[in-house]
């Protein structure tokens, strides 16, 4: 009986120590730069260095459900610090020559993309490879703005639920109303 329990304990320890990873695959004429990050609470963690990130160097071929073999640039990320992360493909340049996608959010498993590198257009083709994109469990929703100095802990919503609408009524002081030139900027931080 002791040998069986010891073997079972070792198997459980091995399973729990296994790293959870997600690989980003992108079909592009030239290797793009990949910038990545995740946010927990108000803390943002960069996972591929500062902007513009790292240029992708690894490549592989994959066959989609239609039987087509496609060459991808790829990079694997360790998810042990978070349940999902965000990326931006870009050309590594600044100023008027900079080309980038918008934020590609909530990556929690292997994902496949095409990226043209010229206009920043990308397409998520993950389902063409038989990969189901899982729902990401939301831990917190926060409203940040210039009014609370971009503090992610200042306005946390409670009772986070799937498909719920979140409403925030803004009360401005007379001083804040007088200071408004055109608009205030707001962001929702979802973690």
N, C-alpha and C positions, 0 to 999 in steps of 0.2 A: 504494500500500500504506500509506503514512503517513496518508493521509486516512481510510482504513478503520479503522486502529488508533485514531486520535484519536476518531472517532465512537463506536467501541465503548467506549472508556474513558469518554467523557462519558455514555453510556447507563448504564454500570455505576455511575458516581458518582451519577447521578440516582436510580437505584433504591435504592441504599444510603442516600441522604439522606432518602428518603420516610418520614414519620412513621407509626408503627403506632398505630392508635387503636381504641378500643372505645366504643360508645355504650350508655348505660343508658336504657331506655325504661320508663316506669311509667304504668299507667292508674290514675288516682286522681281523686276528686271535687275535691280541693284540691291545689295544688302542695305536695308534701312537701319536707322538708329532706333533703339527701343528705350523709351523712358518709362519707368514704372514706379508706382507708389501704392501704399495703403494707409488708411487713417483709422485709428482707434481712439474714440473720444475726440480730443482736440489735438492729438499727436499724429503728425504725418511722418511716415517712414519711407525713404526712397530706397528702392530695391534694385536699381541699376545705375546708381551714381547720380550726380547733379545733371541738370539739363545740358545737353540733349540726350543723355543716357549713353548707352554703349551701342556701337555698330554691331549688328548681328554677324557672326562669323561661321556658325555651324549650318550645314544644310543636310537635307534628307529627302527621300522620295516617299510618297504615300499614294495609295490607290483609293479613289473614291468609290461610292456605291455604283456608279455607272461604269466602273472598270478602267477609268482614265488614271494614268500614273502622272503625278504632278511633283515637281521639285519645289521644296519650300526652304526658306531660311527658318531656323528654329532656335528657341532658347527655353530651357527648363527652369522653373522657379520653385523654391521650397516654400510650402504654405504653412509650415509649422508655427509661424508667428501671427497668422491671420486666417480668416476663412475665405477671403477673396482679395483681389488687388485690381488696380487700374493701369492702363497703358496708353501711350501715345506713340504712333509711328511717326518718324520725321526724317528729314534729309540731313540733319546735323548742322545746318547753316543758320545764320542769324539775319536779322534785318529783312530787306525786301526779297532776298533769295530764300528765306525760310519757307518750307512747305511742311505741313503737319496735318495729322488727322485731328478730329475732336477727341475728347476723352472717351476711351473704350472701357466701360466700367464693369465691375462685378465678375471678374474672371476667377472661377473657382474650380475649373477642370480644363483639360486640353481644349484649345480653341484654334480654329483655322480661319485665315483671312486672305484676301487679296488686297494689294495696296499699289496704286499706280505711281506714287512718288512724284507726280507732276502737279496735281491739284489738291492732294491730301485726301482724295476719295478712297474709301476702303469698303469692302464687303465682307460680312461674316458668312463664311461658307461651311461652318462647323457641321451642320446637319447633313451636308453632302458626304460626310465621312462617317456617318452612323453614330455620331457622338451626341447624346442628349445633353442639352445645357440645363444643369440643375438650378432650381430656385436658390437664391442666397438668403440665408436667415439674417434679418436685420436686427442688430443689437440696440441701436440708438438712432434717433433723428434729432438733429439740433439746427436751430435757425441762427445764423451768424450774420453780422452786418457791421457797417461803420458805427452804428449806434451803440453796439456793445463791444467795440474795438476788436471785432473778429474773434471773440472768445467763444470757442465751441462748447463750453460748459455753461454759458450764461443763460441760454434758452433751450433746455433739453425737453423734448416732448415725452410724455409718459404713456404707458399702455400701448406699446408699439404692436400693431396688428397688420397682417397682410391686406392689401387693397383698401387701406383706410385713408380717408382724406384728412389732412392736418390743417387746422386753421389757427392763425395767430392774429389776434387783434392788437394793433400797434397804437400805443398812447404816446403822443409826443408832447413835450413841455412847450410853453410859449417860446423859450429860448431855442429849442430844436426847430420849431416851425419857422422862426425868423432866419435860421441858418440855412434852410433848404434853398439851394439855388435852382436845381432842376429835378434832382432825384437822389435817393439813397440806394446803394447797392446791397443786395441780400443774397445769401447762399444757403442751401440746405446741405448739411453734412450728414450723410447716411453711412453708418458703420455697422 
